[in-house]
Amino acid sequence: AQYGDMQLSIKDSLFTTIEDFKSNSGAGSEFDDFDTRNHCILLVERNGIIVIKQHFDGYTPTEQSQIINIVINTDNERVTIGKRHFQILKESTSNYVFDETVYAIYDYTMEYNSIMIMVIAFSCSIILSAWLFSLIGWLFAKHAVKPVEYAFHNQKELVTNVSHELKTPLASIRLLSDSIVQNENMDAETVREFVTDIGNEAERLQRTTEKLLDLSLIHI
């Protein structure tokens, strides 16, 4: 049944309404104390004459005409008239002389609208929850990546500094050694001075290398 147990409940209520009507009305006669549970009741003869029409006071004459015309001429259990939704149940009475049909009509527009509002609210809550979870995930990911970005920046800066620290003494050693090789007439004092400088640059390289090794051990 559509909308779960709601339609089943309405149908059971309509059936009870018809049975109560048949047992209390006495073959279509008028009655005053009949409880229709706010259902509309129509009793129609075979020739289309409406014998009884009750509980239609909440509708305008135009709406009443539309409802009655559609109810009598449809085989559907559910009809929609404008923005209103109706459940219909019909059954022949035990009055074989007039061959009457009793129609029990229930306007379940309020229930229908309530369900639609619940569906829309539920859908909106799902969309909002998904959006919030996405936002939280993005913020968490951004926060989690910060240490990685910081480490990458430090590593990049370290590589730049190390390259500079290694490049400078290497360039000095190469310049001094090339000067000694290319200048055959260089005096011994100058050669001794250049060699001393080469030794100093080599010690500088050694210190830089040792610092890098110590730094690598700390990261490990």
C-alpha positions in Angstrom: 0.0 0.0 0.0 1.1 3.5 -0.7 2.8 5.4 2.2 3.2 2.2 4.2 0.5 1.3 6.8 -1.3 4.7 6.4 -3.3 3.5 3.3 -4.1 0.1 5.0 -5.4 1.9 8.1 -7.6 4.3 6.0 -9.0 1.4 4.0 -9.9 -0.6 7.1 -11.5 2.5 8.6 -13.5 3.1 5.4 -14.7 -0.5 5.3 -15.8 -0.2 9.0 -17.6 3.0 8.0 -19.5 1.2 5.3 -20.4 -1.7 7.5 -21.6 0.7 10.3 -23.6 2.6 7.7 -25.3 -0.5 6.3 -26.2 -1.8 9.8 -27.5 1.5 11.1 -29.0 3.2 8.1 -31.7 0.6 7.4 -31.6 0.4 3.6 -30.7 4.0 3.1 -33.1 5.7 5.5 -32.1 8.8 7.3 -30.3 8.6 10.7 -28.9 11.2 13.1 -26.5 9.4 15.5 -24.2 7.7 13.0 -20.4 8.2 13.6 -18.6 8.3 10.2 -15.2 9.1 11.8 -15.2 12.3 9.7 -15.6 10.4 6.5 -17.9 11.6 3.7 -20.8 9.3 2.9 -22.7 8.9 -0.4 -25.6 6.6 -1.0 -26.4 6.4 -4.7 -29.1 4.5 -6.5 -28.5 2.6 -9.8 -30.0 5.4 -11.8 -27.5 7.9 -10.3 -29.9 9.6 -7.8 -28.0 10.5 -4.6 -30.1 9.3 -1.7 -27.8 10.4 1.1 -25.0 12.8 1.2 -23.4 13.4 4.5 -20.3 15.2 6.0 -19.6 17.3 2.9 -20.1 20.6 4.8 -16.3 21.3 4.8 -16.3 21.7 1.0 -17.7 24.4 -1.3 -20.6 23.5 -3.6 -18.2 23.5 -6.5 -15.8 21.1 -4.6 -18.7 18.9 -3.6 -19.8 18.6 -7.3 -16.3 17.7 -8.4 -15.8 15.2 -5.6 -19.1 13.4 -6.2 -18.7 13.4 -9.9 -15.3 11.8 -9.8 -16.1 9.4 -7.0 -19.1 8.0 -8.7 -17.4 7.7 -12.1 -14.0 6.2 -11.1 -12.8 2.7 -10.4 -9.7 3.9 -8.6 -9.4 3.7 -4.8 -7.4 6.9 -4.7 -8.0 10.1 -6.5 -6.5 13.6 -6.5 -8.8 16.6 -7.0 -6.8 19.8 -7.2 -4.6 19.8 -4.1 -6.8 17.3 -2.2 -6.2 13.6 -2.0 -9.1 11.1 -1.4 -9.3 7.4 -0.6 -12.5 5.8 -1.8 -14.3 2.5 -0.9 -17.6 1.5 -2.3 -19.9 -1.4 -1.7 -23.5 -2.4 -2.7 -26.1 -2.4 0.1 -28.3 -5.2 0.9 -31.3 -3.3 -0.5 -31.9 -5.3 -3.7 -35.0 -3.3 -4.5 -33.2 0.0 -5.2 -29.8 -1.5 -6.0 -27.9 1.2 -4.0 -24.2 1.7 -3.7 -22.6 3.3 -0.6 -19.4 5.2 -1.0 -17.1 6.0 1.9 -14.7 8.9 1.1 -11.8 9.9 3.2 -9.8 13.1 2.6 -6.2 12.3 3.6 -4.7 15.5 2.3 -3.4 16.5 5.7 -1.7 13.1 6.2 -0.3 13.2 2.6 1.1 16.7 3.2 2.6 15.7 6.5 4.4 12.8 4.9 5.6 15.0 2.1 7.0 17.5 4.6 8.7 14.7 6.5 10.2 13.4 3.3 11.5 16.8 2.3 12.8 17.5 5.8 14.5 14.1 5.9 16.1 14.7 2.4 17.3 18.2 3.5 18.8 16.8 6.7 20.7 14.1 4.7 22.0 16.8 2.3 23.0 19.1 5.2 24.6 16.2 7.0 26.6 15.2 3.9 27.7 18.8 3.5 28.7 19.1 7.1 30.7 15.8 7.0 32.4 17.0 3.8 33.3 20.3 5.5 34.6 18.6 8.6 36.6 16.1 6.5 38.1 19.0 4.5 39.1 20.9 7.6 40.6 17.8 9.2 42.5 16.9 6.0 43.8 20.5 5.8 44.9 20.4 9.5 46.5 17.0 9.0 48.5 18.1 6.0 50.0 21.1 7.7 52.8 19.1 9.4 53.7 17.5 6.1 53.8 20.9 4.4 56.0 22.2 7.2 58.4 19.2 6.9 58.5 19.5 3.2 59.4 23.2 3.5 62.1 22.5 6.0 63.5 19.8 3.8 63.6 22.0 0.8 65.3 24.8 2.9 67.8 22.2 4.2 68.7 21.0 0.7 69.3 24.6 -0.4 71.5 25.3 2.6 73.5 22.1 2.2 74.0 22.7 -1.4 75.4 26.1 -0.6 77.6 24.7 2.2 79.1 22.0 -0.1 79.3 24.1 -3.3 81.5 26.9 -1.7 84.4 24.8 -0.3 84.3 22.6 -3.4 84.6 25.6 -5.7 87.5 27.0 -3.6 89.3 23.7 -3.7 88.9 23.4 -7.4 90.1 27.0 -8.0 93.2 26.6 -5.8 94.1 23.3 -7.3 93.7 24.6 -10.8 95.9 27.6 -10.0 98.7 25.3 -8.8 98.5 23.0 -11.8 98.3 25.7 -14.4 101.0 27.9 -12.9 104.3 25.9 -13.3 106.4 28.9 -12.1 104.5 29.3 -8.8 106.9 29.7 -5.9 107.0 27.2 -3.0 105.6 29.7 -0.5 102.5 30.4 -2.6 102.0 26.7 -3.3 102.2 26.0 0.5 99.7 28.7 1.1 97.3 27.3 -1.5 97.6 23.8 -0.2 96.9 25.0 3.3 93.8 26.7 2.0 92.7 23.5 0.3 93.2 21.6 3.6 91.0 24.2 5.4 88.2 23.9 2.8 88.5 20.1 3.0 88.0 20.3 6.8 85.0 22.5 6.2 83.6 19.9 3.9 84.2 17.2 6.6 82.4 19.2 9.3 79.4 19.8 7.0 79.3 16.1 6.1 79.4 15.1 9.8 76.6 17.6 10.6 74.5 16.0 7.9 75.1 12.5 9.2 74.2 13.6 12.7 71.0 15.3 11.4 70.0 12.1 9.5 70.4 10.1 12.7 68.1 12.5 14.5 65.3 12.1 11.8 65.7 8.3 11.9 
